[in-house]
Amino acid sequence: MVIIVAATVYQGFFPKKSTEHFSELGILGPNMKIADYPKELRVNESFTLYLYIGNHEGKIAYYRILVKLGNKSSFINETVPMDAPIIAKYEKVLMNNETWIYPISLSINKEGVNLRLVFEMWIYDEAVNGFKYYGRWNQLWLNVTASKPS
Amino acid sequence: MNLQLKHLIIVAYITFLFSSFLVSPIIAGSQKTLQTSVEKDFWLETAGTAWRYFKPGVGVSISTGLNYGSLNWHRLTDWDLGIYISALIAARNLGILGEEGEWGFNGRIGKVLKFLSERPISPNGIPYWSYDSDSGGSPSEELASPSDFGRLLLALDDLRKVNPEWASQINFIISRYNVSALANSKYFAGNGVYEYYSARGYWAFDFDTPALKALENLGNGKFMNLYGINLPKAWITSEPLVLAVLEGKADKQYKSILDKVFEAQKRRYENEGVLTAFSEGAYFDPYYYIYEWIITGDGKTWVLWVNNKAVNASEAIFTKVAYGFYAIYGDEYSKRLVDKVKNLVTEEGFLEGVTVNGEILNIVTDKTNSMILEAAAYAYLKPLKTMETTLPINETEKKVFEAFKAVAEAEEKGGNISILVAELNSAIKLIQEAEATGDKAFIEKALVKLDKIISEAPKVGESGLTAARWRQIKTMVALSIEVAVGLIVYIYAPKAFWRAWIKVKGKWKVKTVEKR
């Protein structure tokens, strides 16, 4: 009887919650798979990718994804965001355990070999009342050549 | 055990369960606070150890109030004096040094400013390279380097910000010196990270450093790749970069060099297993003082120099840099560095460091203990500073943040926020459309939505709280029923069972059958 009582009390006051909190960031190719990513592009050629975000923070979270264009010497790690131009920005508020897949259309306006298209995840942090770099990032390596003459 | 005692035990157990469940959230909440308090205690304790050096009669002359470069070298350069002022500001900000009294913050600063107002300088207005800390006199006529004087200017600039009443006295001191000659020095044409740190001191007092090249030209366009990290081919070590960040003197570009310098040292450890915290500092005889260059201007890497020559000596892990990195990055690698040096403690402060071969640099200096104090102040007061990994915000964003916070609060109270979240995302989309098209009408619509969210969210939160209360009441009722049923069964079931048994089988007769 004591066990039944204890279980009732526990369930009543502490509904089951997941303990490991994290967020997911993924980039899917044009066919919504982890494949077929563009590698060779022409300047200003438009291409489609899918952005995937998952919230497992145990609470609502406000995400900002910055898309930056760097090169092979650009530096980024889990504490330092890349110091490179922002070419696109996406924002979404997600409830706990909610995911979001969103089609994005991008183009690169300059030529370059081994360009790095970096997707950085930033999360709103109440303590600083602003977005803070979450340390999660993905990248695509691109070679961009001049546009075909028309 | 009689029946009443059994009842008492059951009731006591249930009461215990209730009380422990109700109390546990409060304990969990205070553990989080404790975590922060543990970190703060760590930095305060660290600062307290470093502060030992700056007690009068230890690393500070009782007769003049000037600091010693080390316990064994009772002299100071302008770099040392700048270091001392920074240590005093850090100690004051940490609350371990009071304002008043001869050896309080004001008294100590008074002695330093008096010295700077009266000290002997060369006929052309340049200070001497070093001064005797006990007498204030100059033992030689060697002139101060622009780098050392720049370090002093940085500290004086911080000082006049701490107390603007000192500004006129500091400006008078500056007017004694031929600062312009130092600012125009060819020293600033050098290809290293020190030059940029010192130059900021001159800029703070409106002196240009014309020879200094743009930071993006450091290395003259050439780079060295260290474990996948590209760093300019220039004279690079951690010291000025760490100081600049701890003192809030690093712009984004300079900070990014420190990030790379830190990362390169971390990767060196990951690849070679060599704990690395390169800097400058006191060393064993006969070298006395070494510079550890991560990269040199001519492209050598991980080398030690003494008196402008490379030497074959054992690398040192400098205590000050370990603590500096830990204050700035606080990651596993910097923690590992601190673990390596945290026991290098004496009654006079922290020791200089330890070599990779495990030999302890048994020397106590002002530079090490000052940088550790600055690291402690940086880490202790960090939450009050703007994080560099945050983005600037505008007025519309502020409104979005306000709405988000209101929704988050409603969620915490248990409210169903799905509609609010949908509205918030809709407002964000409108703002993005406004940014894409330049049409301010979208912003107006977004603001209307955001205002609505801000006013609705507390009601959703309240409904969540009400629902939670009902859940608790339902739980209590269910629990009471369970307890009541349990007790009834416990007390009356045996009696009822035997009654029923007697009713069914009471008329049965028992016969004895003889064995055949």
Interface residues (C-beta under 8 A of the other chain):
Chain A: M1 V2 I4 V5 A6 T8 V9 Y10 Q11 G12 F13 F14 K59 I60 Y62 R64 S73 F75 N77 T79 V80 P81 D83 K89 E91 K92 V93 L94 M95 W122 Y124 D125 E126 A127 V128 N129 G130 F131 K132 Y133
Chain B: I10 Y13 I14 L17 F18 F21 L22 F223 I229 N230 K252 Q253 S256 D259 K260 E263 Y329 D331 P383 T386 M387 T389 T390 L391 P392 I393 K398 V400 F401 F404 K405 V407 A408 E411 E412 I417 S418 V421 L424 N425 I428 Q432 R471 Q472 K474 T475 M476 A478 L479 E482 V483 G486 Y490
